[in-house]
């Protein structure tokens, strides 16, 4: 199956997020340089690239947690200048409150600002059930596994029903078996909510497993090399030829070696 590419600036009436010429410098280090890309409404987009290429900076700029030095980020045509309830963020390091239970941590997402939903308790039950923690709602973070903690973080981000879910390498600190299970759970949540998802990862296999499109960043400074459409039917099998071909080509774009014994690139170059 072919690997297709699209221009980061392609016009699309259904674009939910537009990043236009964003640059960002910390002290004397330029993290991002003239980055432009777009994400369609309801799309699952992954951002990959080498360490230090500005993936997290880009995600935080979309979230409104960082201000660009130049360029702009638009959501539904409106310029992003600060965090908003339309964007939920899941961090790499859980960021749970140790003195709050699972229920209390998820409730925190409804308390900022004060919840105005007609039945907060019902909303909390729905979120706890959605992430599969109904038997642990009174547990404290210290008693939870890494995967369970990250599910709490996802539920908290979903609490206010954001239109966009932003995830910064959320599964990087869990074991491979747990990560595979979390992939399936996240895809189930996405299929149910149909939110627009932007997911940062350094793991190319993870990106191909999850994404509709993959933004490939170069480093020093961070720039968009290409945006790749993953046209593999779900559920995706890591051992399938289509999956292996997609992984190999993205590795090629990043200058990483590929194990071609696992599959075929059909004779095509990067």
C-alpha positions in Angstrom: 0.0 0.0 0.0 1.4 3.4 -1.0 2.6 6.0 1.5 1.1 9.3 0.5 2.2 12.8 1.5 0.5 16.1 1.6 1.7 19.7 1.8 1.6 21.1 5.4 -0.1 24.2 3.9 -2.7 22.4 1.9 -6.0 24.2 1.9 -8.7 22.2 3.7 -12.1 23.6 4.9 -12.2 21.0 7.7 -8.9 22.1 9.3 -9.3 22.2 13.0 -5.7 23.3 13.9 -3.5 25.5 11.7 0.1 26.2 12.7 1.5 28.9 10.5 5.2 29.8 10.4 5.8 29.2 14.1 9.3 29.9 15.4 10.5 29.6 19.0 13.9 30.3 20.7 15.0 29.6 24.2 18.0 31.8 25.1 20.3 31.2 22.2 18.8 27.8 21.2 16.2 27.8 18.4 13.7 25.1 19.1 11.3 25.7 16.2 11.9 27.4 12.8 9.0 28.4 10.5 6.9 25.4 11.4 3.6 25.1 9.4 1.1 22.3 9.5 -2.6 21.6 9.8 -4.8 19.0 11.5 -8.3 18.2 10.2 -11.2 18.0 12.5 -11.5 14.5 14.1 -8.1 13.5 12.8 -5.5 11.5 14.9 -2.2 13.2 14.2 1.2 12.1 15.5 4.3 14.2 15.6 7.6 12.3 15.4 11.2 13.4 15.3 14.6 13.1 17.0 15.2 14.1 20.6 15.5 17.9 20.8 13.6 18.7 17.6 10.9 20.7 19.4 8.0 18.2 19.5 7.0 19.1 23.0 7.5 22.9 22.4 5.2 22.6 19.4 2.5 20.8 21.4 2.7 23.3 24.2 2.4 26.1 21.7 -0.8 24.5 20.4 -2.0 24.1 24.0 -1.3 27.8 24.7 1.2 27.0 27.3 4.1 28.5 25.3 4.0 31.7 23.2 5.6 31.6 19.7 8.2 34.2 18.9 6.7 34.5 15.5 3.9 32.9 13.5 0.6 31.8 14.8 -1.5 28.9 15.9 -5.2 28.9 15.0 -8.0 26.7 16.3 -11.2 27.0 14.3 -9.8 30.2 12.8 -9.2 31.8 16.2 -5.6 32.7 17.3 -4.4 30.7 20.3 -3.0 33.1 23.0 -3.5 31.0 26.2 -4.8 27.6 27.4 -8.5 27.0 26.8 -11.2 24.5 27.7 -11.3 23.5 24.0 -7.9 21.8 24.5 -7.1 19.1 27.0 -3.5 18.2 27.8 -2.0 14.9 28.9 1.5 15.1 30.2 4.3 12.6 30.0 4.9 12.5 33.8 1.3 11.8 34.9 1.1 15.1 36.9 -1.5 13.6 39.3 -2.2 15.1 42.8 -1.0 12.4 45.3 -3.5 13.6 47.9 -6.5 13.1 45.6 -8.1 9.8 44.7 -8.7 8.7 41.1 -12.1 10.3 41.3 -10.6 13.5 42.9 -7.9 13.8 40.2 -10.5 13.5 37.4 -12.8 15.9 39.2 -10.0 18.5 39.2 -10.6 18.8 35.4 -14.2 19.8 36.1 -13.2 22.3 38.8 -11.3 24.6 36.4 -13.4 26.6 36.0 -16.2 25.5 38.4 -18.3 22.8 36.9 -21.6 23.9 35.4 -22.7 20.5 34.1 -26.1 19.4 35.4 -24.8 16.2 37.0 -21.1 16.2 37.9 -21.3 12.8 39.6 -22.8 11.2 36.4 -20.0 12.8 34.3 -17.4 11.5 36.7 -18.8 8.0 36.6 -18.8 8.1 32.8 -15.2 9.1 32.7 -14.1 6.5 35.2 -15.9 3.8 33.2 -14.5 5.2 30.0 -10.9 4.6 31.1 -11.7 1.3 32.8 -11.0 2.4 36.4 -14.5 1.8 38.0 -13.0 -0.5 40.6 -10.3 2.0 41.5 -12.1 5.4 41.8 -11.2 5.7 45.5 -7.6 4.6 45.1 -4.7 7.1 45.5 -2.0 7.5 42.8 0.7 5.7 44.9 -1.3 2.5 44.6 -1.7 2.7 40.8 0.5 1.3 38.1 2.0 3.6 35.5 -0.7 2.7 32.9 -3.5 3.3 35.4 -2.0 6.7 36.3 -1.9 7.7 32.7 -5.5 6.6 32.2 -6.4 9.0 35.1 -4.6 11.7 33.3 -6.5 11.0 30.1 -9.8 11.0 31.9 -9.0 14.3 33.6 -8.1 15.9 30.2 -11.4 14.6 28.9 -13.4 15.9 31.8 -14.6 19.2 30.2 -15.2 17.4 26.9 -12.5 19.3 24.9 -12.6 19.4 21.2 -8.9 18.7 21.0 -6.8 16.2 23.0 -3.1 16.9 23.2 -0.8 14.1 24.4 3.0 14.5 25.1 4.6 11.1 24.9 2.0 9.8 27.4 3.1 6.1 27.3 6.9 6.5 27.2 7.4 5.3 30.8 5.3 2.1 30.7 6.3 -1.4 29.6 5.6 -2.6 26.1 2.7 -4.9 27.0 0.9 -2.1 29.0 1.6 0.4 26.2 -0.1 -1.9 23.6 -3.2 -2.1 25.8 -3.2 1.7 26.3 -3.0 2.1 22.5 -6.2 0.1 22.0 -7.9 2.0 24.8 -7.0 5.3 23.4 -8.2 4.4 20.0 -11.5 3.2 21.5 -11.9 6.5 23.3 -11.0 8.4 20.1 -13.6 6.3 18.2 -16.2 7.1 20.7 -15.5 10.8 21.2 -14.2 11.7 17.7 -12.1 14.4 19.1 -9.1 15.8 17.2 -6.0 14.3 18.7 -2.4 15.5 18.5 0.0 12.9 19.9 3.8 13.5 20.4 6.0 10.4 20.3 9.6 9.4 19.5 8.4 5.9 18.8 7.7 5.4 15.0 5.9 2.1 15.5 3.6 3.8 18.0 2.9 6.6 15.5 2.0 4.2 12.7 -0.1 2.2 15.1 -2.2 5.2 16.1 -2.2 7.9 13.5 -4.2 9.0 10.5 -1.3 11.4 9.7 2.3 11.7 10.9 4.2 15.0 11.0 7.9 14.3 10.6 10.2 16.9 12.2 13.9 17.5 11.6 16.1 19.0 14.3 18.5 21.8 14.9 16.3 23.7 14.6 12.9 21.9 14.5 11.3 22.1 11.1 8.6 20.1 9.3 10.3 17.7 6.9 7.0 16.1 5.6 3.5 15.1 6.6 2.7 11.5 5.9 -0.8 9.9 5.6 -1.0 6.4 7.1 -3.4 4.6 4.8 -3.5 1.3 6.6 -6.9 -0.1 7.8 -7.5 -0.5 11.5 -6.9 -2.6 13.5 -3.2 -2.5 12.4 -0.9 -5.4 12.8 2.8 -4.6 13.4 3.9 -7.6 11.4 1.8 -6.7 8.3 3.8 -5.7 5.2 1.9 -2.3 5.0 2.7 -1.5 8.6 6.4 -2.4 8.3 6.7 -0.5 5.0 5.3 2.7 6.7 7.7 2.3 9.6 10.7 1.7 7.3 9.9 4.8 5.2 9.6 7.1 8.2 12.8 5.8 9.6 14.4 6.5 6.3 13.2 10.1 6.3 14.7 10.5 9.8 18.0 8.9 8.7 17.5 5.8 10.9 18.4 2.3 9.9 15.6 -0.2 9.2 15.4 -3.9 9.6 14.3 -4.7 6.1 14.2 -8.4 6.9 10.8 -7.8 8.6 9.1 -6.6 5.5 9.4 -5.0 2.1 9.6 -1.4 1.1 8.5 -2.5 -2.4 11.7 -1.1 -3.9 10.7 2.5 -3.2 13.0 5.1 -1.7 12.1 7.6 1.1 
